[in-house]
Amino acid sequence: MGIQEIRYFGDPVLITPASPVIDFDKELRTLVADLTETMLEAPGAGLAAPQIGVSLRVFVWHVDDVLGHLINPTLVLGSEIEEDDEGCLSFPELTYPTPRAIRAVANGFNMFGEPISVDGSDLLARALQHETDHLDGILFIDRLSKAERKLAMKEIRESDWFNEAGANILIKESPHTIFGRNT
């Protein structure tokens, strides 16, 4: 299939937890190849299957000239946190300081169903966490402080890509009192 269209913020697939991969077959290998080709063309440091509309627990990465992929990942995070600029192919040209663990170990499988473990630090750890979040329906803007997320949402609503994509996300205030917890 080749290069796929990347889904932008507003597409429901991006906030829906992905299903585990059960069949390690030719179709899965094609998905990994499509993800890799799409990520490299974009270009990006990682890409998860939901970002091309496929709700499966698969992602690829390209960090420090190393390509990799992981299927059905689980993460073990280090305790030390760092806040650094982070972006996402589903949010073109948007970057915000995002807190992430400096070290992450991701366990899962390769496209042939063989168990693998990836021990990452710095940018690789950030990519492993970011892409696993995608598989859980979590977006990087969900990790921002309330004030930063508000700024990000304003920037998103004013962006050309958001308006051209025809996205219609309305942020509504609750009519119910929440006893000051929304400040």
Secondary structure, 3 states (H helix, E strand, C coil): CCCCCCCCCCCHHHHCCCECCCCCCHHHHHHHHHHHHHHHHCCCCEEEHHHHCCCECEEEEEECCEEEEEEEEEEEECCCEEEEEEEECCEEEEEEEEEEECEEEEEEECCCCCEEEEEEECHHHHHHHHHHHHHCCCCHHHHCCHHHHHHHHHHHHHCHHHHHCCCCCCCCCCCCCCCCCCC
